[in-house]
Amino acid sequence: MAKKKFKAESKRLLDMMINSIYTHKEIFLRELISNASDAIDKLYYHSLTENLSGLNRDDFAIRLEVDKEARTLKISDNGCGMTQEDLENNLGVIAQSGSFQFKRENNKQEDIDIIGQFGVGFYSAFMVSDEVTVISRAYGADKAFEWKSSGADGYTIEEADKASHGTDIILKIKENTEDENYDEYLEGYRLQGIVKKYSDYIRYPIKMDMERSRMKGEPKEGEQPEYETYIENVTLNSMVPLWKKNKSEVSEEDYNQFYKDKFYDYENPAKVIHSSTEGASTYNALLFIPAHAPYNYYSKEYEKGLQLYASGVLIMDKCADLLPDHFSFVRGLVDSQDLSLNISREMLQHDRQLKLIESRLEKKIKSELLSMLKNDREKYEAFFKSFGLQLKYGVYTAYGANKELLQDLLLFYSSSEKKMTTLEEYVGRMKEGQKYIYYACAETTDRADRLPQTELLKDQGYEILYLTDDIDEFALKMMRDFSEKEFRSVSDKDLGLENKEESEEIKKKNEESAELFRFMKDALGDKVADVRLSERLKSHPVCLSSGGGLSLEMEKVLNSMPNDQKVKADRVLELNPNHPVFEALCKKFADEPDQVKKYAGLLYDQALLIEGLPIEDPVSFSNAICELMAK
Ligand SMILES: Nc1ncnc2c1ncn2[C@@H]1O[C@H](COP(=O)(O)OP(=O)(O)OP(=O)(O)O)[C@@H](O)[C@H]1O
């Protein structure tokens, strides 16, 4: 029999195919199963359009068969099959796709979902096989043919026996090498795993004999049970993708089970988002908002992304481009027929399509979260506990560009409500004439509540947001305002309070004690930018406020990061004019100005401690207190 040569370019192409197109060898099975599914689709299509009798959708199947001794894996289908000419054209010419041609020539039907388009997938079989044999009989033909090739060398075609229409692909699996274990492609469980991973939603059953074990009869009392192995023909794939079902056909339990199985979570998701979109880009999406953050969520190890399917076949396990960072906690998948895939089906050619899908999903996720916030507050608060930090990072890292998108999703603890509140709720409760949205930063809400700077505001009935996460103040600074109300720290120089009389009085007192403050400032050196009387203190003697754009809280956060450059906020030491300590200071300044130096140091250290900042010299602080006590 004459051996026919591949054309020269084909030879090079085949070499390329086998060695460089695919990153994972296991995808050969995905490609061959997709071809089998296409072949069945084509025959099914003909049966519908040409009214072929004797063909029943339920009889179509794809079968896998392993012969470990012979080292062969057979993939069979009872689809349209190939004539001798088809074998020549489709398997003898690389990059010739009969499937693509079929799609072009026939109007797409509802129930047909042809996968092949490039005419190369078949050759991926050579990544794992020394020799590939294709025995095929076209539907309606009376002869079958066998195509055989062991790679770049070429192929043979001869007549063969095959009882019914369809195609058998027989792979002679390679021997193991030092780097590669090819034996695994002869293991039932491994094959089952590959089918589940890539081809779970192929619409025809993929069947295989699997070895199972069962108890041999009832064990007699006191005896160990005996086990026997038996063979069961099992369908490996689930076939109907849940996301392609009508929402009304899917129960909550179905969604939950699907989520837990697929994304290895032990808890039901907090929210399921099932949506289909037609138009510029047609896709089905099934998304889940987990009820809790995975253990590695806030670490570098966590990889965001959605599974991407093209016509039910898995293309990418974690397609990061489908999810913006601020919603990286979302799990799920997108299935689209419209993707222009690259030849290995591992990437998309245009990320424009992905961008379009991403921005639609982003809007959808936001609106679902807002509806959760509105309709199930308790659930939303639990969600926010897990993922709120990510939303706040989202506001911060995009330099405020995500403000519109994310600001309504944020929650902060409210001093007056004693629970979490949205910014909208806060603004709704603002007092008449209130200029700013006030916030206070501390490690816990309790500590924030005890900050001297919050005292006066609370006393006058202003609500304060207590910020306890490092990122909080940075995020608010990025946002600048909400509903045209600027955010303002309780430590800010200007709280915008409309108490002119008091301000005048403080101003006057400040002037009167100008000498004292200058003296204290000199004593403290560059530790503080200024010393002055405070408008915000009621019962506490002292506090720190910040002069510039960098607050003390931000200084604390930035300096805790692992880099050498330390920053310093402008500190202003504020004294309570109505506190006995101030009186004592004034008195000492007249009698013993040297003591005032010590007092200035002590007051500054106290203010630092109140802020949760470290003091420079705890030993002299303690000594100074003891000295005072002993007096
Ligand atoms: N099991 C099969 N039954 C019938 N025809 C087949 C079968 N397998 C392959 N073919 C034919 O061979 C052609 C080439 O297959 P191949 O897998 O190389 O490319 P494809 O499936 O068309 O495209 P892609 O590279 O996107 O997978 C197919 O288009 C189809 O016409």
PDBQT file of the ligand as one rigid body, heavy atoms in Angstrom, charges set to zero:
ROOT
HETATM    1  N1  LIG A 701     -14.874  11.757  15.305  1.00  0.00    +0.000 N 
HETATM    2  C1  LIG A 701     -15.010  12.388  14.144  1.00  0.00    +0.000 A 
HETATM    3  N2  LIG A 701     -16.062  12.131  13.344  1.00  0.00    +0.000 NA
HETATM    4  C2  LIG A 701     -16.221  12.775  12.168  1.00  0.00    +0.000 A 
HETATM    5  N3  LIG A 701     -15.376  13.719  11.703  1.00  0.00    +0.000 NA
HETATM    6  C3  LIG A 701     -14.309  14.025  12.452  1.00  0.00    +0.000 A 
HETATM    7  C4  LIG A 701     -14.056  13.379  13.695  1.00  0.00    +0.000 A 
HETATM    8  N4  LIG A 701     -12.920  13.900  14.197  1.00  0.00    +0.000 NA
HETATM    9  C5  LIG A 701     -12.484  14.814  13.322  1.00  0.00    +0.000 A 
HETATM   10  N5  LIG A 701     -13.312  14.918  12.290  1.00  0.00    +0.000 N 
HETATM   11  C6  LIG A 701     -13.170  15.788  11.109  1.00  0.00    +0.000 C 
HETATM   12  O1  LIG A 701     -11.837  16.226  11.065  1.00  0.00    +0.000 OA
HETATM   13  C7  LIG A 701     -11.777  17.650  11.067  1.00  0.00    +0.000 C 
HETATM   14  C8  LIG A 701     -10.518  18.108  11.706  1.00  0.00    +0.000 C 
HETATM   15  O2  LIG A 701     -10.581  17.865  13.103  1.00  0.00    +0.000 OA
HETATM   16  P1  LIG A 701      -9.743  18.721  14.097  1.00  0.00    +0.000 P 
HETATM   17  O3  LIG A 701     -10.017  18.283  15.476  1.00  0.00    +0.000 OA
HETATM   18  O4  LIG A 701      -8.307  18.693  13.653  1.00  0.00    +0.000 OA
HETATM   19  O5  LIG A 701     -10.268  20.183  13.868  1.00  0.00    +0.000 OA
HETATM   20  P2  LIG A 701     -11.671  20.832  14.226  1.00  0.00    +0.000 P 
HETATM   21  O6  LIG A 701     -12.353  20.049  15.260  1.00  0.00    +0.000 OA
HETATM   22  O7  LIG A 701     -12.384  21.103  12.951  1.00  0.00    +0.000 OA
HETATM   23  O8  LIG A 701     -11.174  22.227  14.776  1.00  0.00    +0.000 OA
HETATM   24  P3  LIG A 701     -10.401  22.551  16.107  1.00  0.00    +0.000 P 
HETATM   25  O9  LIG A 701      -8.967  22.651  15.771  1.00  0.00    +0.000 OA
HETATM   26  O10 LIG A 701     -11.015  23.853  16.490  1.00  0.00    +0.000 OA
HETATM   27  O11 LIG A 701     -10.700  21.431  17.044  1.00  0.00    +0.000 OA
HETATM   28  C9  LIG A 701     -13.044  18.085  11.747  1.00  0.00    +0.000 C 
HETATM   29  O12 LIG A 701     -13.426  19.384  11.362  1.00  0.00    +0.000 OA
HETATM   30  C10 LIG A 701     -14.047  17.039  11.265  1.00  0.00    +0.000 C 
HETATM   31  O13 LIG A 701     -14.538  17.377   9.978  1.00  0.00    +0.000 OA
ENDROOT
TORSDOF 0
